[in-house]
Amino acid sequence: MNMISNSKRLSGFKHLLAWSLGGALLVSAGCGAGAEQPIEEAATKQEAPLAGWVQIWSDEFDGTSVNTSNWSYVTNVHVNNEQQQYTTSSQNVSVSNGTLKITARLQSNNGYPFTSGRLESAGKRQFGHTRIESRIKLPVGAGLWPAFWLLGHDINTVGWPACGELDIMENVGYSDWISGALHGPGYSGNTPINSRFYPNSSVANFHVYRTEFSPSDVKWYIDGVLVKTTLKSEVTRYGNWVYDKPFYIILNLAVGGSYPQGVNGATYPYPGVPQSTVDLIRNTPQTMEVDWVRVYQWQ
């Protein structure tokens, strides 16, 4: 990956120094403040796809296996009362026909009723103050919990939520909405900084989910349409702003747990997973399909 000169001026705000470690990069993005806009205004509010941005990294998932220079399999995460065991099996994580496929199966493993997959770019591809987006098609079924999100690279040093978390896209099995959120010191868990977003068609279709984060704000987009802007001043009402450092990317498909349960109320047969979803996964394993992940720098 090409490095960015630390003397280069970036449009929109004062430049930050380029940061590099093991293929990771910290760059600046020109993300100004803006008001939240409904997706229904897409025809008039959509911006030019690459205006002002230069792509600095991507994974197009064009091969036949996960590119381990970009991603690590993570199998030891058990949080939020989730009901899946992540594995490295090709039954749960595979690449074919130009997409990454993360699949949840009704398959007992390590005391959990479901198996699934989780990939992280930690220590390999990490980015700050930039634009990160992915084209994703989601499964639909109450309690399925696919996510595309970021964690601060210093999580092993400072812990969560001090490291910061930026949820670009989460879904708990409903076809008409996804959510985004920030978690940090003083605003974690049931965070006050969260919103639901409504794409203009089912999440079972491909949509491009995107964030832009800068020293002054975080923005969320769906299919190029701005759906929310959160200013630094709004975040610091609750706690420290922790978004001026590298973050790594996570793609995963959880099943059940506290967030789905809080929405669907299911307690049986598993927390957040009603019988209808158990039957769905039993009959047809459910897949989160990722066409690509791309990162851009503002120029």
C-alpha positions, 0 to 999 in steps of 0.5 A: 500500500502506498504511504501518504506524505505527512507534508501533504495538505488535505482539503477540508481541514488541517492535515494529520500525519500519516500513520503506518504499522504492518500495512496499516494506514492513518489518513485524513478525510474531508468530512464536514458537518451536514444534516440528516437526510431521508433516503427517499431523497436519493434522486436529488441528494446523491453525490458523485460516487468518487468526487474528491476521494482517492481509493487507497485499499480494497478487497474485492473478494475475487479469489477463491479464499479469504485473503489473510494479508487483509483478514484474520479469522476470529473464533474466541469472541463470546459476547452479548449473550450471542448464540453462535460459535465462530469457526474457520470452516469453509461452511461458515466463511468462504469466497467464491464468484466474486463475493465473501459469504459468511454463513450461519448454520444450526450446528452445535459447537463448543456448547453453542447451537449455531456456527458462523464466521467473523473476520477482522482486519486488526493489525493488517489493515487499519484506517483513521479519518477516512471513508470506508464502505462495503456492498452487502446483501443481508439475510432476513430472519428475526435474531440474525445479527450481521454487522459491518463495523470498526474498533479502535486499534488500541483495544488490547491496551485501553479496553472497550469502550475506551478504544471506541467503536463505530457501527457502520451497519447492523441488522437484527433480522428485519428487512426494512431497516438497519442501524448505526451507532457510536460506542465510547467512554460514557456512551456505550452499550445502550448508547444514546448515539444510535439511529435506525436507517431505512434503505429504499429496498429490502436489506436482502438486496445489495446496498452500499453501507458507508461511513466517513469520519473526521476530526469533527464528525461521523457520517453514515450513508446508504447507497451514497445518500447521507442518512446521519451526521453526528458532530464531535460536540454531540459526542463529547456531551457524554464522554471523550471523543475517541475517533482520532486514531486508526480503526480496524474493520470487522465483518461478522454474522452473529445469531441471537443475543442482547440486541436482537432480544431487545428488539424481538423479545424472544427468549425461547428457544434461544435468547433473541432467536424465535423458533421461526428463525431456528427453523429457517436456519435449519432448512436453509443456512443464512448468509451475509454476502459481501461484494467488496470493502473499499477505503478512500482518502480525501484529496 
